[in-house]
Amino acid sequence: MRIEFPHSTRAGFQWNQALLRIGSDPGNDLILGASQAAPHHLSISLDRRGWVLEVLPDTTRVYVNARPVRERAILRPGDMLSVGDCRMLLCADGVPGGRTSPEMPEQERCTVALRAVAGPLSGQVLPLADRLELGPQGRIPLDLPQGEVASLVIFWRDGQLCLETGQAADSRYPARVNGSPVQQSVLLPGDQIGIGMHRFMIDAPGLEPEPEIVIPEPEPEPLPEDTAGPRGEVWWLIVTAAVLALGIALLLLMHF
């Protein structure tokens, strides 16, 4: 995980452990100012679900993409975490440039959509079809602070889903994929595109790898001698049975 502090002179923060503690106390891994955070304000842990945010007791509210979090939340690369007046952008370790994705047949592209998870368009699901443009020339506007203008174009090229952005090089609100600024990039399922207050997720079931189904081999049925107990115990039973049979035979002979 890499944490950046947008519009701040503070250097980025790299963390590669399973638990990150954030607060104003010097014992934390990431230390914020006393005016921004409680001594022990929150933690971010890594488990099978990904990054999990936990707000600690007796602290002020934490915001993820401008939405309040009272106790816990699942975090994604590209999320904006706000504690007091401190803004922290969560970034994936790898940058999206130069990557590739499996080619998707044209007849399966109808399953791909852009889902708005934060910002003015939150809750909308935008089908991609062949091409989707957001911004001044597209059918979906992109409202940005301070009147800044930008566009996002998502389209198919050689069976891969691609993104291109149109904005000034010195933009204060660059388009990002999983937290990293991009001008163009190949998109993968689960990618988060962020620009200003907008957050979009790529929903692409057809591009996700099929889960590997492992059929366990049937266990062999146990043999009778395996369930009869230790071998020594079996021999004692045989000897005991033989002695009893011999004793019964001798009693019958003596009786007659």
N, C-alpha and C positions, 0 to 999 in steps of 0.2 A: 504494500500500500504506500502511496505517495500522497502527502497532503500539501496543497498549495493555499496561499493566503491572497486571494485576488484583491487588487487595488491596495496593496500593502507592501511596505518595504521588507517585511519579514521573509526570511529565506524559507524554502520548502522543507518539509520534514519527511524523512524516509523511515518506515517501520516494517519489520519483517518477522515479528513475533506473533504468537497466538492471542495476546491480550495487550491492548493499549489503554492506559489510564490517563485521563485528561482532567486537569483542575489547576487551581492556583497554588496548591501546596508543592514545595520543592521535591517531594517524593514521587510526584507523578512522572510519567514518561514524556508527556507533552504538557508544558507549563504555560498557562494563560495568566493574564493580569488579574489581580484581586478584584478589580472593578468589573471584570468580565465573567468570572466563574467562581463557584464555591471551591473550598480547598480540595474536595473530592467530588467532582461534578458528574462525570460520566465515564463509561468504559466502552470499548469496542472489542469484541472477541470474534474469533474465527472458528466456525464449526462447519458441519456438512451443508448448512443452508447458505453459507457465505459470511458476510460481515454482519454482526448483530450488535446494535446499539442498545445500551442499558443506561437509563437515567437514574442516578443514585438518589437515595432519599434526602429530603430537606434541601433541595436545590431548585433554582428557577427553571422555567420551562426551556426545553431545547427544541429547535426547529430544523426540519429536514425539508429542503425545497420549499421553504416558507410555510410548512405545515407543522403544527405543534405536535410534539411527542411527549407523552406523560411518563411512560415506563419503558417500552421496548419498541424497536423498529428494525426491519431488515434494510440494510444499506446496499447500494449498488455503486460501482464506479461511475463518476459523473455527478453524484449527489452533492448538494451544497448543504453543509452543516453549519448552523448558526447558534452560537452561545454568547449571550450578551450582544455586544457590538462586534464580535469576532466572527468572521466568515471563513470557513474551511472547505475547500473543494477536494473531494476524495477522488483520487486518480488511480487507474490501473497501473501496474508496474510496466507493462509493455505498451509501446506506442502503436497505433493502428496502421501506420504507414508500411507499405510493402507486403501486407498479408494477402492471402487469397481465401476463397471459399469454394465449396463444391458447386459445380454447375447445376442449376435447377431447371428441369424441363418446363417449357412454356405453359403446358396445360396445368401445372401445379402452382403457378405464380398467383393464382387467385386467392391463395391462403395467406399471402404476405400482406401485412398492414403496418401502419405507423400509429402507435397508441400514445396519446398525450397523457402524461402522468403528472404534470405540474405546469402551472402557468395559466394564462387566459383560456387556452383550448383544452384544459384538463377534462378528461372523461370522454373526449372524442376519439373515435377510431377511424383512421383515414386509409381506405384501400389504396394500394400502390398501383395496381394494374401495370401499364407499361411505363408510366412516368408520373411523378408527383412533384409539383413545384410550390414552395411556400415563400411568400414575400410579395413585393410590389407587382410582379408580372404573373403571379400564380393566383389560384382561386382562394387560397388560404392566406390571410395576412399574418405578418409577424410583427407584433408590437414590441419595440425595444425602447429602453430608457433613453432620454435626452434626444429623442427624435432620430436615432441612428437607423440606418436602412441596411438591410441584408436580405439575402435570399438563400434558400436551400433547395437543391434539385436532387431527387432520388430517382434512379432509373436503372434499367437492366443493360448490361454490356457483356456480351459473350457468356450469357448465362449466370453472371454474377451481379449482385445487387451493389450499386455504387452510389456515392454521395459526392456532390460538388457544391461548393459554397461561392457566393458572390458578395464580397464586402471589402471595404477598404483595408489595406495592409495594417494600418495603425488603429484598427477598431478596438474599442474598449471592451467589446463583448464578442469575442471570436467564437465561431462555431467549434464545438468540441465533441469528440467521440470518446466516451468513457473517461472524460476529464482532460484529454489531450487535444490541443488546438489542431485543426486540420483545414486544409483547403480542398482536398479530395481524399477519398478513402473507400475501400471495399467494406461493406457492412456485413455483420454476422448476427445470427439470432441472439437476442438479449442485449445487444449494444444499446447504450443510451446516448442520444444526441442531445446536446444542450447548447442553447444560445440565449443569452440574457436570462430571463426568468422562465423560459420555455424548457421543458424536458419531454423527450419523445423516446419510446422504446420500440425496437424492431421486433415484431411478432412474425416469425417465419417458421411454422412447424415443419414445412417441407425441407428446410435446410438443416434441421437438427438431426444429428446422427441417431439412427435406430438403436434403442437399448439392446445390449447383448443379452440374449436369453440363454442361461446355462441350465441344462437339465441334469440334475444330479443322478449319478449311476445308482441303480437299486442295490441295497445292501444284501449280501448273501444271507440266506436263512441259516441260523446256527444249527450245527450238528447235535445229535442227542448227547454225545459225550462231552460237548462244550457246555451244556446246560445241566449236566448231572453233578457238578461240583468237582472239587480237586480229585486227581487220579488216586491219591492215597485213600480218600474217603470211599471211592468206588470199590477198591480192593478190599477194604475192611468190611464193606457190606456183603461182598461176595463170600468172603471167608466166614462171616457170621451166619449167613444163610446156609452155607455148607455144613457148619457145625450143628446148627439147629436141625437140619435134615438128618444128619447122622445120629443125633441124640434121639430124635423121634423114631428112627428105624430101630435103634437098639432097644428102646422101651417096648416097641411092638414085638420084637423077637423074644424079649424076656417074658412078656405077658403070655405068649403062646407057649 
